[in-house]
Protein backbone atom coordinates (compact mmCIF):
# COMPACT_ATOMS: atom_id res chain seq x y z
CA UNK A 1 0.00 0.00 0.00
CA UNK A 2 1.33 3.43 -0.95
CA UNK A 3 1.95 6.04 1.72
CA UNK A 4 -0.87 8.33 0.56
CA UNK A 5 -3.31 5.40 0.73
CA UNK A 6 -2.20 4.68 4.29
CA UNK A 7 -2.80 8.33 5.26
CA UNK A 8 -6.29 8.27 3.76
CA UNK A 9 -7.12 5.17 5.81
CA UNK A 10 -6.33 6.75 9.19
CA UNK A 11 -9.66 6.82 10.99
CA UNK A 12 -8.74 6.02 14.58
CA UNK A 13 -6.00 6.29 17.16
CA UNK A 14 -4.99 2.70 16.41
CA UNK A 15 -4.74 3.50 12.68
CA UNK A 16 -2.45 6.44 13.49
CA UNK A 17 -0.27 4.23 15.67
CA UNK A 18 0.04 1.68 12.85
CA UNK A 19 0.85 4.45 10.36
CA UNK A 20 3.62 5.89 12.55
CA UNK A 21 4.99 2.39 13.07
CA UNK A 22 5.05 1.92 9.30
CA UNK A 23 6.92 5.21 8.87
CA UNK A 24 9.48 4.25 11.51
CA UNK A 25 10.12 0.85 9.91
CA UNK A 26 10.40 2.44 6.47
CA UNK A 27 12.95 4.94 7.78
CA UNK A 28 14.98 2.09 9.26
CA UNK A 29 15.05 0.11 6.03
CA UNK A 30 15.02 2.94 3.44
CA UNK A 31 16.74 5.89 5.11
CA UNK A 32 18.55 6.82 1.88
CA UNK A 33 15.16 7.66 0.37
CA UNK A 34 14.14 9.95 3.23
CA UNK A 35 14.90 13.66 3.13
CA UNK A 36 14.76 14.16 6.92
CA UNK A 37 16.54 11.29 8.64
CA UNK A 38 17.25 12.98 11.98
CA UNK A 39 14.83 14.47 14.46
CA UNK A 40 16.52 17.84 14.02
CA UNK A 41 15.99 17.72 10.24
CA UNK A 42 12.38 16.69 10.71
CA UNK A 43 11.61 19.46 13.21
CA UNK A 44 13.28 22.06 10.96
CA UNK A 45 11.17 20.89 8.00
CA UNK A 46 8.01 20.95 10.16
CA UNK A 47 8.77 24.49 11.27
CA UNK A 48 9.30 25.62 7.66
CA UNK A 49 6.08 23.95 6.48
CA UNK A 50 4.03 25.54 9.28
CA UNK A 51 5.52 28.95 8.46
CA UNK A 52 4.48 28.52 4.81
CA UNK A 53 1.16 26.67 5.21
CA UNK A 54 -1.02 29.79 4.87
CA UNK A 55 0.30 30.27 1.35
CA UNK A 56 -0.22 26.60 0.56
CA UNK A 57 -3.86 26.73 1.62
CA UNK A 58 -4.46 30.04 -0.16
CA UNK A 59 -3.13 28.51 -3.38
CA UNK A 60 -5.29 25.40 -2.95
CA UNK A 61 -8.48 27.15 -1.82
N, CA, C and O atoms as CSV, one atom per row, in Angstrom:
chain,resi,resn,atom,element,x,y,z
A,1,UNK,N,N,0.847,-1.179,0.000
A,1,UNK,CA,C,0.000,0.000,0.000
A,1,UNK,C,C,0.890,1.238,0.000
A,1,UNK,O,O,1.849,1.324,0.767
A,2,UNK,N,N,0.566,2.188,-0.859
A,2,UNK,CA,C,1.330,3.426,-0.948
A,2,UNK,C,C,1.088,4.301,0.285
A,2,UNK,O,O,0.072,4.169,0.968
A,3,UNK,N,N,2.026,5.180,0.549
A,3,UNK,CA,C,1.947,6.045,1.722
A,3,UNK,C,C,0.674,6.881,1.734
A,3,UNK,O,O,0.008,6.974,2.765
A,4,UNK,N,N,0.325,7.490,0.600
A,4,UNK,CA,C,-0.875,8.335,0.563
A,4,UNK,C,C,-2.136,7.524,0.835
A,4,UNK,O,O,-3.092,8.048,1.407
A,5,UNK,N,N,-2.155,6.258,0.437
A,5,UNK,CA,C,-3.306,5.403,0.730
A,5,UNK,C,C,-3.383,5.116,2.228
A,5,UNK,O,O,-4.469,5.079,2.807
A,6,UNK,N,N,-2.228,4.916,2.843
A,6,UNK,CA,C,-2.200,4.679,4.290
A,6,UNK,C,C,-2.727,5.910,5.039
A,6,UNK,O,O,-3.485,5.775,6.000
A,7,UNK,N,N,-2.328,7.098,4.604
A,7,UNK,CA,C,-2.801,8.325,5.257
A,7,UNK,C,C,-4.312,8.437,5.139
A,7,UNK,O,O,-4.986,8.769,6.114
A,8,UNK,N,N,-4.845,8.167,3.969
A,8,UNK,CA,C,-6.286,8.272,3.756
A,8,UNK,C,C,-7.075,7.272,4.589
A,8,UNK,O,O,-8.265,7.476,4.833
A,9,UNK,N,N,-6.432,6.196,5.029
A,9,UNK,CA,C,-7.116,5.172,5.808
A,9,UNK,C,C,-7.013,5.376,7.314
A,9,UNK,O,O,-7.481,4.534,8.080
A,10,UNK,N,N,-6.408,6.479,7.754
A,10,UNK,CA,C,-6.326,6.749,9.192
A,10,UNK,C,C,-7.680,7.272,9.666
A,10,UNK,O,O,-8.110,8.366,9.300
A,11,UNK,N,N,-8.330,6.465,10.482
A,11,UNK,CA,C,-9.663,6.823,10.992
A,11,UNK,C,C,-9.737,6.750,12.516
A,11,UNK,O,O,-10.721,7.183,13.116
A,12,UNK,N,N,-8.700,6.205,13.132
A,12,UNK,CA,C,-8.738,6.024,14.579
A,12,UNK,C,C,-7.337,6.192,15.160
A,12,UNK,O,O,-6.349,6.307,14.435
A,13,UNK,N,N,-7.285,6.203,16.460
A,13,UNK,CA,C,-6.000,6.287,17.160
A,13,UNK,C,C,-5.123,5.089,16.794
A,13,UNK,O,O,-3.922,5.236,16.565
A,14,UNK,N,N,-5.725,3.923,16.743
A,14,UNK,CA,C,-4.991,2.705,16.406
A,14,UNK,C,C,-4.427,2.775,14.986
A,14,UNK,O,O,-3.304,2.337,14.735
A,15,UNK,N,N,-5.214,3.329,14.059
A,15,UNK,CA,C,-4.736,3.498,12.683
A,15,UNK,C,C,-3.524,4.431,12.646
A,15,UNK,O,O,-2.567,4.182,11.914
A,16,UNK,N,N,-3.570,5.502,13.435
A,16,UNK,CA,C,-2.447,6.444,13.486
A,16,UNK,C,C,-1.211,5.765,14.054
A,16,UNK,O,O,-0.104,5.978,13.560
A,17,UNK,N,N,-1.389,4.957,15.078
A,17,UNK,CA,C,-0.267,4.226,15.670
A,17,UNK,C,C,0.359,3.300,14.629
A,17,UNK,O,O,1.583,3.248,14.504
A,18,UNK,N,N,-0.460,2.578,13.890
A,18,UNK,CA,C,0.038,1.678,12.850
A,18,UNK,C,C,0.777,2.460,11.757
A,18,UNK,O,O,1.813,2.018,11.260
A,19,UNK,N,N,0.233,3.624,11.392
A,19,UNK,CA,C,0.855,4.451,10.363
A,19,UNK,C,C,2.231,4.932,10.810
A,19,UNK,O,O,3.190,4.862,10.042
A,20,UNK,N,N,2.334,5.415,12.034
A,20,UNK,CA,C,3.620,5.889,12.550
A,20,UNK,C,C,4.607,4.734,12.640
A,20,UNK,O,O,5.790,4.907,12.347
A,21,UNK,N,N,4.141,3.574,13.037
A,21,UNK,CA,C,4.994,2.390,13.074
A,21,UNK,C,C,5.516,2.060,11.673
A,21,UNK,O,O,6.688,1.725,11.501
A,22,UNK,N,N,4.638,2.158,10.684
A,22,UNK,CA,C,5.050,1.918,9.298
A,22,UNK,C,C,6.118,2.925,8.873
A,22,UNK,O,O,7.106,2.548,8.242
A,23,UNK,N,N,5.931,4.188,9.210
A,23,UNK,CA,C,6.920,5.210,8.866
A,23,UNK,C,C,8.267,4.911,9.513
A,23,UNK,O,O,9.310,5.011,8.866
A,24,UNK,N,N,8.241,4.544,10.786
A,24,UNK,CA,C,9.482,4.248,11.507
A,24,UNK,C,C,10.222,3.077,10.865
A,24,UNK,O,O,11.435,3.137,10.665
A,25,UNK,N,N,9.493,2.019,10.544
A,25,UNK,CA,C,10.120,0.852,9.908
A,25,UNK,C,C,10.657,1.200,8.524
A,25,UNK,O,O,11.718,0.717,8.129
A,26,UNK,N,N,9.927,2.036,7.787
A,26,UNK,CA,C,10.398,2.441,6.466
A,26,UNK,C,C,11.673,3.268,6.579
A,26,UNK,O,O,12.594,3.102,5.779
A,27,UNK,N,N,11.729,4.153,7.561
A,27,UNK,CA,C,12.946,4.942,7.783
A,27,UNK,C,C,14.125,4.037,8.095
A,27,UNK,O,O,15.231,4.263,7.602
A,28,UNK,N,N,13.898,3.017,8.907
A,28,UNK,CA,C,14.982,2.095,9.264
A,28,UNK,C,C,15.505,1.340,8.047
A,28,UNK,O,O,16.711,1.127,7.924
A,29,UNK,N,N,14.625,0.939,7.160
A,29,UNK,CA,C,15.051,0.109,6.031
A,29,UNK,C,C,15.335,0.901,4.754
A,29,UNK,O,O,15.989,0.383,3.849
A,30,UNK,N,N,14.859,2.141,4.663
A,30,UNK,CA,C,15.023,2.937,3.437
A,30,UNK,C,C,15.497,4.360,3.734
A,30,UNK,O,O,15.057,5.302,3.075
A,31,UNK,N,N,16.367,4.528,4.694
A,31,UNK,CA,C,16.740,5.891,5.110
A,31,UNK,C,C,17.346,6.713,3.981
A,31,UNK,O,O,17.253,7.940,4.004
A,32,UNK,N,N,17.962,6.073,2.998
A,32,UNK,CA,C,18.546,6.818,1.877
A,32,UNK,C,C,17.484,7.523,1.056
A,32,UNK,O,O,17.785,8.490,0.357
A,33,UNK,N,N,16.248,7.056,1.130
A,33,UNK,CA,C,15.155,7.657,0.366
A,33,UNK,C,C,14.443,8.771,1.131
A,33,UNK,O,O,13.597,9.467,0.570
A,34,UNK,N,N,14.781,8.939,2.401
A,34,UNK,CA,C,14.140,9.954,3.227
A,34,UNK,C,C,14.934,11.253,3.177
A,34,UNK,O,O,16.165,11.234,3.188
A,35,UNK,N,N,14.236,12.370,3.122
A,35,UNK,CA,C,14.904,13.665,3.125
A,35,UNK,C,C,15.321,14.058,4.532
A,35,UNK,O,O,16.396,14.628,4.712
A,36,UNK,N,N,14.502,13.770,5.528
A,36,UNK,CA,C,14.763,14.159,6.917
A,36,UNK,C,C,14.989,12.906,7.753
A,36,UNK,O,O,14.038,12.276,8.215
A,37,UNK,N,N,16.263,12.549,7.942
A,37,UNK,CA,C,16.537,11.293,8.642
A,37,UNK,C,C,16.873,11.476,10.120
A,37,UNK,O,O,16.991,10.497,10.857
A,38,UNK,N,N,17.027,12.727,10.551
A,38,UNK,CA,C,17.253,12.978,11.979
A,38,UNK,C,C,16.062,13.767,12.529
A,38,UNK,O,O,15.323,14.406,11.780
A,39,UNK,N,N,15.897,13.708,13.827
A,39,UNK,CA,C,14.829,14.469,14.461
A,39,UNK,C,C,15.023,15.963,14.221
A,39,UNK,O,O,14.054,16.687,13.991
A,40,UNK,N,N,16.247,16.419,14.272
A,40,UNK,CA,C,16.522,17.839,14.023
A,40,UNK,C,C,16.084,18.249,12.613
A,40,UNK,O,O,15.454,19.292,12.437
A,41,UNK,N,N,16.415,17.435,11.619
A,41,UNK,CA,C,15.995,17.715,10.239
A,41,UNK,C,C,14.479,17.745,10.128
A,41,UNK,O,O,13.909,18.620,9.477
A,42,UNK,N,N,13.838,16.788,10.764
A,42,UNK,CA,C,12.378,16.695,10.709
A,42,UNK,C,C,11.724,17.922,11.344
A,42,UNK,O,O,10.808,18.509,10.769
A,43,UNK,N,N,12.195,18.304,12.526
A,43,UNK,CA,C,11.614,19.462,13.209
A,43,UNK,C,C,11.847,20.749,12.419
A,43,UNK,O,O,10.971,21.612,12.377
A,44,UNK,N,N,13.010,20.885,11.798
A,44,UNK,CA,C,13.280,22.056,10.961
A,44,UNK,C,C,12.319,22.101,9.774
A,44,UNK,O,O,11.790,23.161,9.440
A,45,UNK,N,N,12.096,20.948,9.139
A,45,UNK,CA,C,11.170,20.888,8.005
A,45,UNK,C,C,9.739,21.184,8.460
A,45,UNK,O,O,8.993,21.861,7.754
A,46,UNK,N,N,9.354,20.679,9.635
A,46,UNK,CA,C,8.009,20.946,10.155
A,46,UNK,C,C,7.822,22.435,10.422
A,46,UNK,O,O,6.782,23.006,10.095
A,47,UNK,N,N,8.820,23.050,11.010
A,47,UNK,CA,C,8.767,24.489,11.269
A,47,UNK,C,C,8.602,25.273,9.969
A,47,UNK,O,O,7.781,26.188,9.898
A,48,UNK,N,N,9.372,24.921,8.946
A,48,UNK,CA,C,9.297,25.617,7.662
A,48,UNK,C,C,7.928,25.433,7.022
A,48,UNK,O,O,7.360,26.381,6.480
A,49,UNK,N,N,7.396,24.210,7.083
A,49,UNK,CA,C,6.083,23.954,6.484
A,49,UNK,C,C,4.999,24.760,7.189
A,49,UNK,O,O,4.138,25.350,6.537
A,50,UNK,N,N,5.038,24.785,8.515
A,50,UNK,CA,C,4.026,25.535,9.277
A,50,UNK,C,C,4.127,27.020,8.965
A,50,UNK,O,O,3.106,27.698,8.857
A,51,UNK,N,N,5.347,27.537,8.818
A,51,UNK,CA,C,5.517,28.952,8.457
A,51,UNK,C,C,4.914,29.260,7.092
A,51,UNK,O,O,4.420,30.366,6.873
A,52,UNK,N,N,4.947,28.303,6.174
A,52,UNK,CA,C,4.477,28.524,4.806
A,52,UNK,C,C,3.067,28.008,4.538
A,52,UNK,O,O,2.556,28.200,3.434
A,53,UNK,N,N,2.419,27.360,5.507
A,53,UNK,CA,C,1.165,26.674,5.209
A,53,UNK,C,C,0.025,27.625,4.828
A,53,UNK,O,O,-0.874,27.218,4.092
A,54,UNK,N,N,0.030,28.861,5.295
A,54,UNK,CA,C,-1.022,29.791,4.872
A,54,UNK,C,C,-1.002,29.967,3.360
A,54,UNK,O,O,-2.051,29.939,2.715
A,55,UNK,N,N,0.177,30.147,2.799
A,55,UNK,CA,C,0.304,30.273,1.353
A,55,UNK,C,C,-0.130,29.020,0.630
A,55,UNK,O,O,-0.757,29.097,-0.427
A,56,UNK,N,N,0.195,27.865,1.187
A,56,UNK,CA,C,-0.225,26.596,0.563
A,56,UNK,C,C,-1.750,26.524,0.496
A,56,UNK,O,O,-2.316,26.209,-0.551
A,57,UNK,N,N,-2.405,26.815,1.609
A,57,UNK,CA,C,-3.861,26.726,1.621
A,57,UNK,C,C,-4.527,27.819,0.766
A,57,UNK,O,O,-5.575,27.581,0.166
A,58,UNK,N,N,-3.928,29.000,0.711
A,58,UNK,CA,C,-4.460,30.041,-0.161
A,58,UNK,C,C,-4.398,29.613,-1.632
A,58,UNK,O,O,-5.320,29.873,-2.404
A,59,UNK,N,N,-3.305,28.959,-2.001
A,59,UNK,CA,C,-3.135,28.511,-3.379
A,59,UNK,C,C,-3.993,27.304,-3.730
A,59,UNK,O,O,-4.206,27.014,-4.907
A,60,UNK,N,N,-4.483,26.604,-2.719
A,60,UNK,CA,C,-5.291,25.400,-2.950
A,60,UNK,C,C,-6.732,25.566,-2.469
A,60,UNK,O,O,-7.453,24.589,-2.269
A,61,UNK,N,N,-7.129,26.816,-2.290
A,61,UNK,CA,C,-8.480,27.152,-1.825
A,61,UNK,C,C,-8.801,26.463,-0.523
A,61,UNK,O,O,-9.897,26.634,0.012
